[in-house]
Amino acid sequence: MAICSVVPPPEDVAANTTSAPAAVGAVDIDAWTLSALQSLSVSPVARGTGSPLAIPIDQHSAAAAKRQTRTGALDDSATPEPLRRPPSRRDSQRRREEVLRGNEGSRQRRRWENDRLVGVPNAQPPLPADWEVRPTHPIHHVPYQLAQFWDRGARQRVEDRAAQLQAARKKQQRAAGSATGLGPGEVPRDLRETAKRSPAARGWVRALEEPVRRFLAAEQDRRRLRQEDDSAAEGMDSEDEEIVFVGRSGAMRELRQKREPDVRYKMARREVEHETVDSGVVFDSFGDGEGAAYKRWLAHAISDYYGLASRSVTLAHAPCRVVYVGLKRAHRRTGPPLTKLPRPLWELC
């Protein structure tokens, strides 16, 4: 909106200014305002009235030439004119872009080309949608009407399928020896990390695991022989019964274990009315101290790996604690929980 800056005064004011200067206070303000507004030329929009300002950088301006002509009469030796920088070295946008790109073949030029994907045939410029603020994770828009089908059984089917896949994956990991957990056939995570930090732990695991594996193998053989004897006794008449004298192999084995100087374990069993109701392995040579606690922890980890029950007991006649490893109460009649012995634990940890 352009307003003319020249406003002529009212006629009666101009006539009375020279003759009667004391009558200035009697000017009609309304009449003067109307006459001032009528004399103004107001345009709603004023465009194109200015001229663009261009400052030549690489050319000498006319003002500089005029200044040289004016100062040409003075003594040039007294006031020398400073040399102007050549146009090629002056600051400009083109010069800045060239400096930013760098010379051809330089590291700066390679970085500039890599940042802008120069020479990449499948490069695509970013779309406006790429600059929008959105979450990085995928969003699944589920219609609200599917909630009723989810509650009617789809959720249970999905959970069952996930459980089956997890069980199959766990079975495959057990077969490969890479399963980690607290169940039978799974290597405890703490034991695996401890074996990685201290390689000597594998030797202790092997020394403590071999008696447990022999105990499980003997239990499986005993269960199988009992089943065979029961089936044979059912098909045998009373007249065909035979008397078999059992040798002293078991007693000789126990005597040999007692005579060994470096026995690290003992086979134990509990009998009620000449019937074995519980059996296991007792580790009683751990001693005291931090090393003994570490060995007891290894024995408990081995027990968990084979699905057995283990407990630490303090004997009355000895101050040290012993570890008893045996079958769980639920498996004393049915046999060991693992029908087939898994890979040795010392090979997996």
Secondary structure, DSSP 4 states (H G I P E B T S, - for coil): -B--S--PPPHHHHHHHHH-GGGGGG--HHHHHHHHHHH---BS---S-S------SSS--HHHHHHHHHGGGS-TTTSPPPPPPPGGGS--HHHHHHHHH-STTSHHHHHHHHHTTTT-TT--PPPGGGGS---SS------TTHHHHIIIIIHHHHHHHHHHHHHHHHHHHHHHT--BSSSTT-B-HHHHHHHHH-THHHHHHHHHHHHHHHHHHHHHHHHHHHHHHHHHHHH--STT-------SHHHHHHHHHHH-TT---EEEEEESSS-EEEEEEEE----SSHHHHHHHHHHHHHHHHTT-EEEEEE-SS-SSEEEEEE--GGGTTT--S-SS--S-HHHH-
